[in-house]
Amino acid sequence: MLRLTPLRLFSARRLLHVSTAARDKVLEQLQGCSAEDQVLEVVGRHKAKLSVEHVGCAMGLLWQFQKDKPQLLRTIDSVRGHPQFLTLRVLAENKISQMDDVMVVDMLYNTLRLNVEPYDSLIQQLVTEAWNRLDRFEMPTLSKLSTCLNDQYLQSSPLMGDITEILSQKLHLINDARVLTNFMISVSSLASPRLRDALIKKADVLLDSMDISKYNNPRRVVQFMRNSKHANRPLLEKCNRLLLLNLPQMRIEDISMITGLYQTLQFNKCDFRLASRQRLLELVDGTSDPVVFTKLFATLGPMASRETRDRLEGMALLLADELNGQQALAVAETLEEIQCRNPQLINKIASTLHKSLDQYRPVEIARVTQALLMLHYQSPDLYNRLRAIMLRYLQSSVFPYEVTMLTRVLSLLPSPRADEAMLARVEAVLPQCTLNDLNTYALAIAKWLRHDPSYLHSTPSRYVRLLQSLNRYGHERLGHADRLELLLDELRYLSGEWFEDMLLEESVAACRRLAHQITPGNLPDVAVVITRTNYISPHLLDHMAKVALENIQEVHFSGTYAILLPFAVLNYDTPLVDELFNACIQHLIPHIGSFDPHLLVLLAYALALADYFPEEVIREIFSVDFLAKLDSQLETLPDALNLRIRLRLMELNRAVCLECPEYQVPWFHDRFCRQHQKRGNGSVTPVQQQIHKMLGEVLGGISCARVSVLTPYYYTVDFECVLDRQGQPLPYSPPSQLQIREDGKGQWEPERPEKDRTELPPGAQRIAVDFLGPKSFCKNSRQPKGEVLMRRRHLEILGYRVIQIPHFEWNSMELSTPDAWKQYLRKRIFQAAP
């Protein structure tokens, strides 16, 4: 049996708030207890004469004993089921009026930790009593009360509103990081932007003076930023440093929680991911409990090597029969994320999910269905049952987010059409929906239309009415938007045809209308949204550049990537923008060593798009140490992000070799490019086939034009031809062959960049002809994007004369006949010939 430590004796004395001289025999017996059963035995023996201090001490000791045990060894259920625990609860309820302020909140806290239900009369009366005394509570006591309310899901209650108001008035009195961070978690849903910023500023100060081993404090600050959807990058970096110091002592549960918070905040910090992966690998062998393993699998799986994933999948298979419904769902979603193709494990997890269907809430049923679909699990009977359950939940749900998610997942199931009841339920919640919700419904309707047989003749009226409602509510929501941060939160991930056709212009107009709310803090978020829209708004972009220039010292160095991105991608270049690029480069150079490797690569690529190649940045990226660190980080990133970073590094390597040979950076991506080329589809569009045919007629034979030509440094040119010094076409031998793939699509015969690339005759000229589709231009203008201009620069350096054919010229009314197309090509190719 454990003995009562001096610290516990001190805690008991603090709970009693009495001096040593005031002790009595019952109190001494309680303080001499070393286990829960002894405490309850004392309660049963002296229940007739227990004072309010005895009751408080007993309840505090019961929780303290449980708290000291590992999670898996706690016996809270047996304590709650003990007859004397009921006696203790009754005594506590009868003595609430005798308790002092601290004891009221401590009693509430301890009983909740012992899993007494929130609807229990003791809990209800303690909450009421605390509310009556609210104005006289000290800040530590008030912080603890806010935690209790948070545990009861009362974050948005009037009582929490009163606490938030007191906090805003007395924030300056808080000098303890634990007190502050508990407040931050509890009031995050009610805090105004002003209070949120004040809490962040206060946390920044208190974290510097706290005991660095108390890692729950920075963890709660990160959680607050996640809850409030506001990432303060400098504070996030400070929290990360504190968490890193404590990582060797963290449990799997702690690492799992922090990793989840980072993912939500899109904070892919290299040092934390590498250190957490190493710590989790150390803990794998000792993990056999289903609860802990589920968290280990969900956290380590996505950033583990193939060998480690196989090992984790083997462990999951062994534990599959012990998983409950929630754990099986977490494992299934992780299997989806890592793209598992282990049929035995998938079937085992699916079986557990099937048995647990009655336990899931609406959103969880939707998540189960989506995970099984993404894992390509085949079971028509199970999907029919899932569909029936989701339809039942859909009819009864009053929460827009539930209706939205259920509708989205229902649209993924093979079904010919949506019934009237489903559409009526969707229409009923539209007035409460966000732009993301409305966009989800638009995507679902598009899928239903494709599968509805009646759509072959005309659009069914029920879909027409719903689409009209979507358009109306979308325009109303944009028109009523008056807070930029809330608008950005809704626009951040919007995409798709409905958004681009119906709301894109209005969305940019709303951002322009709220441009006066742009600050150095939210400027990166604004830039990300504008980049995603592909929409040029000179007024908005100029204002963004002006805000950045005036406040460059307030911008966190990592934010320069997002800020510069729209100007580089959209090819928006003015003297003010040139000044912005130079200012950002000077601002970030002192912090080059602090960048996450993948972020520095993305930043350098954005600079290269705009034709900026700062030597300090280039030499840092192409150093051996940096590339080794980047490789280590890439191993921990999701596959899609991993490939994106590798592509950007290749494109940056190519740009530096071509545009900055003086840096003497070697080209080391031949192998990567060849592997990536094999994965590409190489398919040819009808327009390209048309242009190829026209080129053959214009140049005097199909052998005078090569198709899908790979250049040095692995650019693929749509068409290549060569003119001699008199401007006459030279034939190739043999010509490119158009092959038909198994799926019926055309594909040009693959070529290597060195194939048939012989020296040109004196005075001859290579010509690259590229067709530029809509994605090569900004949405609202005919201005080519940055990557189009960079490609042109590079092809010209490689010796090509570049002819770019915009889609709006080729598909114009003026070029509506074969003769017009041939005349257009003839003019473009031969007009500037030697």
C-alpha positions in Angstrom: 0.0 0.0 0.0 1.2 3.5 -0.8 2.1 5.8 2.1 0.8 9.3 2.3 3.6 11.6 1.2 4.4 15.0 2.8 3.1 16.7 -0.4 -0.2 14.9 0.0 -0.4 16.0 3.7 0.2 19.5 2.6 -2.6 19.2 0.0 -4.9 17.9 2.6 -4.1 20.7 4.9 -4.7 23.2 2.1 -8.1 21.5 1.4 -9.1 22.0 5.0 -7.9 25.6 5.3 -7.4 25.1 9.0 -4.4 25.4 11.2 -2.5 22.5 12.7 -4.0 23.3 16.1 -7.5 22.7 14.8 -7.0 19.0 13.9 -9.3 16.4 15.4 -9.1 12.6 15.5 -11.3 12.1 12.5 -9.2 14.4 10.4 -6.0 12.6 11.6 -7.5 9.2 10.6 -8.3 10.6 7.2 -4.8 12.0 6.7 -3.4 8.6 7.8 -5.2 6.8 5.0 -3.1 5.4 2.1 -5.9 4.0 -0.1 -9.4 4.7 -1.2 -11.0 1.9 0.8 -9.5 3.2 4.0 -10.9 6.7 3.4 -14.4 5.2 2.7 -14.1 3.1 5.8 -13.4 6.2 8.0 -16.4 7.9 6.3 -18.6 4.9 7.2 -17.4 4.7 10.7 -17.8 8.4 11.5 -20.6 9.5 9.1 -22.7 10.9 11.9 -20.1 13.4 13.1 -18.3 14.3 9.8 -17.9 18.1 9.5 -17.7 20.0 6.2 -13.9 19.9 6.5 -13.9 16.1 6.9 -16.1 15.8 3.8 -13.9 18.0 1.7 -10.8 16.2 2.9 -12.3 12.8 2.1 -13.4 13.7 -1.4 -10.0 15.4 -2.1 -8.1 12.3 -1.0 -10.3 9.9 -3.1 -9.4 11.9 -6.2 -5.7 12.3 -5.2 -5.3 8.6 -4.8 -6.8 8.0 -8.3 -4.7 10.8 -9.8 -1.5 9.2 -8.5 -2.2 6.0 -10.4 -1.5 5.4 -14.1 -4.6 5.8 -16.2 -4.9 2.0 -16.8 -4.8 1.2 -13.1 -7.4 3.7 -11.9 -10.4 2.2 -10.1 -12.9 5.1 -10.3 -15.8 2.9 -11.1 -15.3 0.8 -7.9 -15.0 4.0 -5.8 -18.2 5.4 -7.3 -20.0 2.1 -6.6 -19.0 1.9 -3.0 -21.9 2.4 -0.5 -19.9 4.9 1.5 -19.3 7.1 -1.5 -23.0 7.7 -1.8 -22.9 8.6 1.9 -20.1 11.1 1.2 -22.1 12.6 -1.7 -25.2 13.1 0.5 -23.2 14.7 3.3 -21.5 17.0 0.8 -24.8 18.1 -0.7 -26.2 18.8 2.8 -23.2 20.9 3.8 -22.8 23.1 0.7 -23.9 26.2 2.5 -21.1 25.7 5.1 -18.3 25.4 2.5 -16.0 28.4 1.9 -15.5 29.6 -1.7 -12.4 27.5 -2.4 -14.0 24.3 -1.0 -17.2 24.7 -3.2 -15.1 24.7 -6.4 -12.7 22.0 -5.1 -15.7 19.8 -4.3 -17.1 20.3 -7.7 -13.8 19.6 -9.4 -13.1 16.4 -7.4 -16.6 14.9 -7.8 -16.4 15.5 -11.6 -13.0 13.9 -11.7 -14.6 10.9 -9.9 -17.1 10.7 -12.8 -20.2 11.8 -10.9 -22.7 12.6 -13.6 -23.3 16.3 -14.4 -27.0 15.9 -13.9 -26.5 14.6 -10.3 -28.1 16.8 -7.7 -24.8 17.4 -5.9 -23.1 18.7 -9.1 -26.2 20.9 -9.9 -26.3 22.5 -6.5 -22.5 23.1 -6.4 -22.7 24.8 -9.8 -25.6 27.0 -8.6 -23.8 27.9 -5.4 -20.6 28.8 -7.3 -22.7 31.0 -9.6 -24.1 32.8 -6.6 -20.6 33.5 -5.2 -19.0 34.3 -8.6 -18.1 37.9 -8.0 -16.0 37.2 -4.9 -13.9 34.3 -6.2 -10.2 34.7 -6.5 -8.8 34.2 -10.0 -7.3 30.7 -9.3 -10.6 29.6 -8.0 -12.5 31.1 -10.9 -10.1 29.4 -13.3 -10.8 26.0 -11.7 -14.5 26.6 -11.9 -14.2 27.4 -15.6 -12.5 24.0 -16.1 -15.3 22.3 -14.3 -17.9 24.0 -16.6 -15.8 23.0 -19.6 -15.9 19.4 -18.4 -19.7 19.6 -18.4 -19.8 21.0 -21.9 -21.1 24.3 -20.6 -18.6 26.4 -22.6 -21.3 28.6 -24.1 -23.5 28.8 -21.0 -24.6 32.2 -19.4 -22.4 31.3 -16.4 -19.3 30.9 -18.6 -20.3 34.2 -20.2 -20.1 35.9 -16.8 -16.7 34.2 -16.1 -15.4 35.5 -19.5 -16.5 39.1 -18.6 -14.8 38.9 -15.2 -11.7 37.5 -16.9 -11.6 40.4 -19.3 -11.7 42.9 -16.4 -9.2 41.1 -14.1 -6.8 39.6 -16.6 -4.0 41.8 -15.2 -4.2 40.1 -11.8 -3.2 36.7 -13.2 0.5 35.8 -12.7 0.3 32.0 -12.9 0.6 30.2 -16.3 -1.6 27.3 -15.2 -4.4 29.6 -14.0 -4.2 31.5 -17.3 -4.1 28.6 -19.6 -7.0 26.9 -17.9 -9.0 30.1 -18.5 -7.9 30.1 -22.1 -9.2 26.6 -22.9 -12.5 27.3 -21.1 -13.4 30.7 -22.6 -12.0 30.1 -26.1 -15.5 29.9 -27.7 -16.7 33.1 -26.1 -13.6 35.3 -26.2 -13.8 38.4 -28.4 -10.9 39.2 -30.7 -9.8 41.8 -28.2 -9.8 39.4 -25.3 -8.2 36.7 -27.5 -5.3 39.0 -28.3 -4.9 40.0 -24.7 -4.8 36.4 -23.6 -2.2 35.6 -26.2 -0.1 38.5 -25.1 -0.4 37.5 -21.4 0.5 33.9 -22.2 3.6 35.0 -24.1 4.8 36.8 -20.9 3.9 34.1 -18.4 5.4 31.2 -20.4 8.8 32.9 -20.0 8.6 32.7 -16.2 7.0 29.3 -15.6 8.7 26.0 -14.7 9.6 24.6 -18.1 8.8 21.1 -17.0 5.1 22.0 -16.8 4.5 21.2 -20.5 0.7 21.2 -20.1 0.8 25.0 -20.0 2.2 25.4 -23.5 0.0 22.6 -24.7 -3.1 24.4 -23.5 -1.9 27.6 -25.3 -1.7 25.7 -28.5 -5.1 24.2 -27.9 -6.5 27.7 -27.3 -5.1 28.8 -30.7 -6.7 25.7 -32.3 -10.1 26.4 -30.6 -10.1 30.1 -31.6 -8.8 29.4 -35.1 -6.1 32.0 -34.6 -2.5 30.9 -34.8 0.0 33.4 -33.4 3.2 32.2 -35.0 5.7 33.6 -32.6 3.8 32.2 -29.6 3.4 28.9 -31.4 7.1 28.7 -31.9 7.7 29.4 -28.2 5.3 26.7 -27.2 7.0 24.3 -29.6 10.4 24.9 -28.0 9.0 24.2 -24.5 7.2 21.1 -25.7 10.4 19.8 -27.4 12.3 20.1 -24.1 9.8 17.8 -22.5 9.2 15.4 -25.3 11.5 12.7 -23.8 9.2 12.5 -20.8 5.9 12.6 -22.7 3.5 9.7 -22.9 1.9 8.5 -26.1 -1.4 10.3 -25.2 0.4 13.6 -24.8 2.2 13.3 -28.1 -1.0 12.3 -29.9 -2.8 15.3 -28.6 -0.1 17.8 -29.5 0.3 16.3 -33.0 -3.4 16.6 -33.6 -3.4 20.2 -32.6 -0.4 20.9 -34.8 -2.1 19.3 -37.8 -5.3 21.4 -37.3 -3.1 24.5 -37.2 -1.1 23.3 -40.2 2.0 23.7 -38.1 4.3 21.0 -39.7 7.3 21.7 -37.5 10.2 19.6 -38.6 12.0 19.3 -35.2 8.9 18.2 -33.4 7.8 15.7 -36.0 11.3 14.1 -36.0 11.6 14.0 -32.2 8.0 12.8 -31.6 8.5 10.0 -34.2 11.7 8.9 -32.4 9.9 9.0 -29.0 7.0 7.0 -30.3 9.3 4.4 -31.8 10.8 3.9 -28.4 7.4 3.3 -26.9 6.0 0.9 -29.4 7.3 -2.3 -27.7 5.5 -1.5 -24.4 2.2 -0.8 -26.0 -0.5 -3.5 -25.6 -3.5 -1.6 -24.3 -6.1 -0.9 -27.1 -6.7 2.6 -25.9 -3.0 3.6 -26.0 -2.3 1.6 -29.1 -5.0 3.4 -31.0 -3.4 6.7 -30.3 0.0 5.4 -31.1 -1.2 4.0 -34.5 -3.1 7.2 -35.4 0.0 9.4 -34.6 2.9 7.3 -35.7 1.4 5.6 -38.7 1.2 8.6 -41.0 4.8 9.6 -40.4 6.4 6.1 -40.1 8.6 4.2 -42.6 7.1 1.4 -44.7 8.7 -1.1 -42.4 7.3 0.5 -39.2 3.8 0.8 -40.8 3.9 -3.0 -41.6 4.8 -3.6 -38.0 2.0 -1.4 -36.7 -0.5 -3.0 -39.0 0.5 -6.4 -37.6 -0.1 -5.1 -34.1 -3.4 -3.7 -35.1 -4.4 -7.1 -36.5 -3.6 -8.8 -33.2 -5.5 -6.2 -31.2 -8.5 -5.8 -33.6 -10.8 -8.1 -31.5 -10.2 -6.0 -28.4 -11.0 -2.6 -30.0 -14.3 -0.9 -29.2 -16.2 1.1 -31.8 -14.4 4.4 -31.2 -11.0 2.8 -31.4 -11.9 0.8 -34.5 -13.0 4.1 -36.2 -9.7 5.8 -35.3 -7.8 2.9 -36.7 -9.9 2.8 -39.9 -9.3 6.5 -40.5 -5.6 6.1 -40.1 -5.7 3.1 -42.5 -7.4 5.5 -45.0 -4.7 8.2 -44.4 -1.8 5.8 -45.0 -3.6 4.2 -48.0 -3.4 0.8 -46.4 -4.1 -2.2 -48.8 -4.0 -5.0 -46.2 -7.3 -6.8 -46.9 -7.1 -9.0 -43.8 -6.7 -6.0 -41.5 -9.3 -3.9 -43.4 -11.9 -6.8 -43.1 -11.2 -7.2 -39.4 -11.6 -3.5 -38.6 -14.7 -3.4 -40.9 -16.2 -6.2 -38.9 -15.7 -4.3 -35.6 -17.2 -1.2 -37.1 -20.2 -3.2 -38.3 -20.8 -4.6 -34.8 -20.7 -1.1 -33.3 -23.0 0.8 -35.7 -25.7 1.3 -33.0 -23.2 3.1 -30.8 -22.2 5.8 -33.2 -23.5 9.3 -33.3 -24.5 10.9 -36.7 -21.1 12.4 -37.6 -19.3 9.2 -36.5 -21.6 7.1 -38.8 -20.6 9.5 -41.7 -16.9 9.0 -40.8 -17.3 5.2 -40.7 -18.9 5.2 -44.1 -16.3 7.5 -45.7 -13.4 5.5 -44.2 -14.8 2.2 -45.6 -15.4 3.8 -49.0 -11.9 5.2 -49.2 -10.5 1.8 -48.2 -12.4 0.2 -51.1 -14.2 -2.2 -48.7 -16.8 -4.2 -50.6 -20.1 -5.0 -48.8 -23.3 -3.9 -50.4 -25.3 -5.0 -47.3 -23.2 -2.9 -45.0 -23.5 0.1 -47.2 -27.3 -0.3 -47.4 -27.5 -0.4 -43.7 -25.2 2.6 -43.3 -27.3 4.5 -45.8 -30.5 3.7 -43.9 -28.9 4.9 -40.6 -27.6 8.1 -42.1 -31.0 8.9 -43.7 -32.7 8.3 -40.3 -30.2 10.6 -38.6 -30.6 13.2 -41.3 -34.3 13.4 -40.8 -34.0 14.1 -37.1 -30.8 16.2 -36.9 -31.2 19.9 -36.1 -27.4 20.7 -36.4 -26.3 22.1 -39.8 -22.9 20.6 -39.6 -24.4 17.1 -39.1 -26.8 17.6 -42.0 -23.9 18.8 -44.2 -21.6 15.9 -43.4 -24.4 13.2 -43.7 -25.4 14.7 -47.0 -21.9 14.8 -48.4 -21.2 11.1 -47.4 -24.6 10.0 -48.7 -23.7 11.5 -52.1 -20.6 9.3 -52.2 -22.7 6.1 -52.0 -23.9 4.5 -55.2 -27.4 5.8 -55.4 -29.5 6.8 -58.4 -31.0 9.9 -56.9 -31.7 11.8 -53.7 -35.2 11.4 -52.3 -37.5 14.4 -51.6 -37.2 14.1 -47.8 -33.5 14.4 -47.9 -33.6 17.5 -50.1 -36.3 19.0 -47.9 -34.1 18.5 -44.8 -31.2 20.1 -46.6 -33.2 23.1 -47.7 -34.5 23.6 -44.1 -31.0 24.2 -42.7 -29.6 26.3 -45.5 -30.2 29.7 -43.7 -27.8 28.6 -41.0 -25.1 27.2 -43.2 -21.6 28.5 -43.8 -20.2 28.9 -47.3 -18.4 25.6 -46.9 -21.7 23.9 -46.1 -23.3 25.5 -49.2 -20.4 24.4 -51.4 -20.7 20.9 -50.0 -24.4 20.7 -51.0 -23.5 22.0 -54.5 -21.0 19.2 -55.0 -23.5 16.7 -53.7 -26.2 17.9 -56.1 -23.8 17.7 -59.0 -23.2 14.0 -58.1 -26.9 13.3 -57.8 -27.5 14.9 -61.2 -25.0 12.7 -62.9 -26.7 9.6 -61.5 -30.3 10.7 -62.0 -31.7 9.2 -65.1 -34.2 12.1 -65.6 -31.3 14.5 -65.9 -30.7 13.2 -69.4 -33.8 15.1 -70.6 -33.9 18.1 -68.2 -32.8 19.2 -64.8 -35.3 18.0 -62.3 -37.2 20.9 -60.6 -36.3 19.8 -57.1 -32.6 20.3 -57.9 -33.3 23.6 -59.6 -35.0 24.9 -56.5 -32.2 23.8 -54.2 -29.5 25.3 -56.4 -31.4 28.6 -56.5 -31.6 28.6 -52.7 -27.8 27.8 -52.5 -27.1 30.8 -54.7 -29.3 33.1 -52.8 -28.0 32.2 -49.4 -24.4 32.3 -50.6 -24.8 35.8 -51.9 -26.6 36.9 -48.7 -23.8 35.5 -46.5 -21.1 37.3 -48.5 -23.2 40.5 -48.5 -23.7 40.4 -44.7 -20.0 39.6 -43.9 -18.6 42.3 -41.7 -15.6 40.5 -40.0 -12.7 39.7 -42.3 -11.3 36.9 -40.1 -14.6 35.0 -40.1 -14.9 35.4 -43.8 -11.4 34.1 -44.4 -12.2 31.1 -42.3 -15.1 30.2 -44.6 -13.2 31.0 -47.8 -10.0 29.2 -47.0 -10.8 25.8 -48.5 -13.6 26.7 -50.9 -13.2 25.3 -54.4 -15.2 23.7 -57.2 -17.3 24.8 -60.1 -20.3 26.1 -58.1 -18.1 28.4 -56.1 -16.1 29.6 -59.1 -19.2 30.2 -61.2 -21.5 31.7 -58.6 -19.5 33.2 -55.7 -15.9 33.8 -56.7 -16.3 37.5 -57.8 -18.5 38.3 -54.8 -16.0 36.6 -52.5 -13.2 38.8 -53.7 -15.4 41.8 -53.6 -16.2 41.0 -50.0 -12.5 40.8 -49.2 -12.0 44.1 -51.0 -14.8 45.7 -49.0 -13.2 44.5 -45.7 -9.6 45.4 -46.7 -9.4 48.0 -44.0 -9.4 45.1 -41.5 -6.2 43.6 -42.9 -3.5 43.5 -40.3 0.0 42.1 -40.2 -1.5 39.2 -38.2 -4.1 38.1 -40.7 -2.3 39.2 -43.9 -0.9 35.7 -44.6 -4.4 34.3 -44.3 -5.7 36.9 -46.8 -2.8 36.0 -49.1 -3.6 32.3 -49.0 -7.2 32.9 -49.9 -6.4 35.2 -52.8 -3.9 32.7 -54.2 -6.4 30.0 -54.1 -9.0 32.1 -56.0 -6.6 32.8 -58.9 -8.4 36.1 -59.2 -6.5 39.4 -59.7 -7.8 42.3 -57.7 -5.3 45.2 -58.1 -6.9 47.3 -55.4 -6.7 44.4 -52.9 -3.2 43.3 -53.9 -1.9 46.8 -53.7 -3.4 47.3 -50.2 -1.9 44.0 -49.1 1.5 45.1 -50.3 1.1 48.4 -48.6 0.2 46.8 -45.2 3.1 44.4 -45.5 5.6 47.2 -46.3 4.4 49.4 -43.5 4.5 46.6 -40.9 7.2 44.3 -42.1 8.9 44.1 -38.7 5.6 42.8 -37.2 5.4 40.0 -39.8 6.7 36.7 -38.6 9.5 35.6 -40.9 7.6 32.3 -41.8 4.7 34.4 -43.0 6.7 35.9 -45.8 6.0 32.8 -48.0 2.2 33.2 -47.8 2.4 36.9 -48.3 4.5 36.8 -51.4 2.7 33.8 -53.0 -0.2 35.6 -54.6 2.0 38.2 -56.3 4.3 35.4 -57.6 1.6 33.0 -58.7 -0.7 35.6 -60.2 2.2 37.4 -61.9 1.1 40.7 -60.4 4.1 43.0 -60.8 4.2 46.7 -60.0 6.9 49.0 -58.5 5.2 48.6 -55.1 5.4 44.8 -55.4 9.1 45.0 -56.3 9.6 46.9 -53.1 7.6 44.3 -51.2 9.8 41.4 -52.5 13.0 43.2 -51.6 11.7 44.1 -48.2 10.6 40.5 -47.4 13.9 39.1 -48.6 15.8 41.4 -46.3 13.4 40.5 -43.5 13.7 36.8 -43.8 17.5 36.4 -44.5 18.5 36.7 -40.9 16.1 33.9 -40.0 17.1 31.4 -42.8 18.4 28.9 -40.3 15.1 29.0 -38.4 12.8 28.0 -41.3 11.4 24.5 -41.5 13.2 22.9 -44.5 10.0 22.3 -46.5 8.8 25.9 -46.0 12.1 27.4 -47.1 11.9 25.3 -50.3 8.4 26.5 -51.0 9.5 30.1 -50.3 12.5 29.9 -52.7 10.2 28.5 -55.4 7.8 31.4 -55.0 10.7 33.8 -55.3 11.9 32.0 -58.4 8.5 32.3 -60.0 8.9 36.1 -59.7 12.5 35.9 -60.9 14.2 36.5 -57.5 17.1 34.3 -56.5 18.7 35.7 -53.3 22.1 34.1 -53.0 21.8 33.4 -49.2 18.6 31.5 -49.7 19.9 29.4 -52.6 23.2 28.5 -51.0 21.4 27.5 -47.8 18.9 25.2 -49.6 21.5 23.5 -51.8 23.9 22.8 -48.9 24.5 19.2 -48.0 23.3 19.7 -44.4 20.1 21.3 -45.4 19.2 18.6 -48.0 19.9 15.9 -45.4 17.6 17.7 -42.9 14.9 18.1 -45.7 15.1 14.3 -46.5 14.6 13.5 -42.8 11.6 15.8 -42.6 10.0 14.5 -45.8 9.9 11.0 -44.3 7.5 12.3 -41.7 5.1 14.2 -44.1 2.0 12.8 -45.8 2.6 11.3 -49.2 0.9 14.1 -51.1 2.8 16.9 -49.3 6.0 14.9 -49.7 5.6 14.7 -53.4 4.7 18.4 -53.7 7.9 19.4 -51.8 10.0 17.2 -54.0 8.5 18.6 -57.1 9.1 22.2 -55.9 12.7 21.3 -55.1 13.2 19.9 -58.5 11.7 23.0 -60.2 13.8 25.2 -58.0 17.0 23.2 -58.9 16.1 23.6 -62.6 15.5 27.3 -62.3 18.8 27.9 -60.5 20.8 25.9 -63.0 19.2 27.8 -65.9 19.0 31.3 -64.5 21.8 31.4 -62.0 24.7 29.3 -63.4 27.1 31.5 -61.4 25.9 29.8 -58.2 27.3 26.5 -59.6 24.5 24.5 -58.2 24.5 21.0 -59.8 21.5 19.4 -61.4 20.7 16.3 -59.4 17.1 15.4 -60.4 17.5 13.2 -63.5 16.4 10.1 -61.6 13.5 11.8 -59.9 12.2 13.3 -63.2 12.4 10.0 -65.0 10.5 8.2 -62.2 7.9 11.0 -62.1 7.6 10.9 -65.9 6.7 7.2 -65.7 3.9 7.9 -63.2 2.5 10.6 -65.5 -0.4 9.8 -67.9 1.0 11.5 -71.0 -2.4 11.7 -72.5 -3.2 14.0 -75.4 -6.2 16.3 -75.5 -8.5 16.7 -78.6 -7.2 20.3 -79.0 -3.6 19.0 -79.1 -4.5 16.5 -81.7 -6.2 19.2 -83.7 -3.1 21.5 -83.5 -0.8 18.7 -84.4 -2.8 18.0 -87.5 -2.8 21.7 -88.5 0.9 21.9 -87.8 1.5 19.1 -90.2 -0.4 20.9 -93.0 1.3 24.3 -92.2 4.9 22.9 -92.0 4.5 20.6 -95.1 4.3 17.3 -93.4 3.5 15.6 -90.1 7.2 14.6 -89.8 8.1 18.2 -89.4 6.6 18.5 -86.0 7.4 16.4 -82.9 4.9 16.1 -80.1 5.4 16.0 -76.3 9.1 16.6 -76.6 11.2 16.3 -73.4 13.8 19.0 -73.2 16.9 19.1 -71.2 15.9 19.6 -67.5 12.7 17.7 -68.3 10.2 20.3 -69.6 7.6 18.8 -71.9 7.0 20.9 -74.9 3.6 20.3 -76.6 5.1 20.6 -80.1 8.6 21.2 -81.5 9.7 22.2 -85.0 12.9 23.4 -86.5 13.3 26.1 -89.1 16.5 26.4 -91.2 18.3 29.7 -91.8 15.8 30.4 -94.7 12.9 29.8 -92.4 11.9 26.5 -94.0 10.8 23.5 -91.8 13.2 20.6 -91.3 11.7 17.1 -91.0 12.3 14.7 -88.1 12.9 11.0 -88.6 11.0 9.1 -87.4 7.9 11.2 -86.5 6.2 11.0 -83.1 3.7 8.1 -82.8 0.3 8.6 -81.4 -0.6 5.4 -79.4 -4.1 4.4 -78.1 -4.1 3.3 -74.4 -6.4 0.6 -72.9 -8.8 3.3 -71.7 -9.2 4.6 -75.2 -7.3 7.8 -74.7 -4.6 9.0 -77.0 -1.0 9.0 -75.8 2.2 10.2 -77.5 5.1 7.8 -77.6 7.4 8.7 -74.7 10.7 10.2 -75.4 13.9 10.9 -73.5 15.2 14.4 -73.5 18.4 13.4 -75.3 16.5 11.4 -78.0 16.9 12.9 -81.5 18.3 16.1 -80.0 21.0 16.6 -82.5 23.0 19.7 -83.2 21.1 22.2 -85.4 22.4 23.2 -88.8 24.0 26.7 -88.8 21.4 29.4 -88.6 18.6 27.0 -87.8 16.1 27.6 -84.9 14.1 25.4 -82.6 10.6 26.5 -82.0 8.5 25.3 -79.0 4.7 25.6 -79.5 2.7 25.3 -76.3 -1.1 25.4 -75.9 -2.1 27.4 -72.8 -5.4 26.2 -71.3 -7.6 28.1 -68.8 -5.4 27.1 -65.8 -2.5 29.0 -67.3 -4.3 32.3 -66.8 -5.9 34.2 -63.9 -9.6 33.8 -63.6 -10.6 37.3 -64.5 -8.0 38.3 -66.9 -5.9 37.1 -69.8 -2.7 37.6 -67.9 -0.5 34.5 -67.8 0.4 33.2 -64.4 3.9 33.2 -63.0 4.7 29.6 -63.8 3.9 30.2 -67.5 6.4 33.1 -67.6 9.0 31.1 -65.8 8.6 28.2 -68.2 9.0 30.6 -71.2 12.2 32.1 -69.7 13.7 28.6 -69.3 12.8 27.4 -72.7 14.3 30.5 -74.2 17.5 29.9 -72.2 17.5 26.4 -73.7 17.5 27.9 -77.2 13.9 27.8 -78.2 11.8 30.4 -79.7 8.6 30.0 -77.7 5.1 30.3 -79.2 2.3 30.2 -76.7 -1.2 29.7 -78.0 -3.8 30.9 -75.5 -7.0 29.0 -75.4 -9.1 32.2 -75.8 -7.4 32.9 -79.1 -7.5 29.3 -80.5 -11.2 28.9 -79.5 -12.3 32.4 -80.5 -14.9 33.2 -83.2 -12.2 34.6 -85.4 -10.5 31.1 -85.6 -13.6 29.0 -86.2 -12.5 27.3 -89.5 -9.5 25.1 -90.4 -8.2 27.7 -92.8 -8.2 30.4 -90.0 -6.4 28.1 -87.6 -3.7 27.3 -90.2 -3.3 30.9 -91.1 -2.9 31.7 -87.3 -0.2 29.1 -87.0 1.5 30.2 -90.1 1.6 33.8 -88.9 2.9 32.8 -85.4 5.6 30.4 -86.7 6.9 32.2 -89.8 6.4 35.9 -89.1 9.5 36.1 -86.9 11.5 33.5 -88.7 15.0 34.4 -89.8 
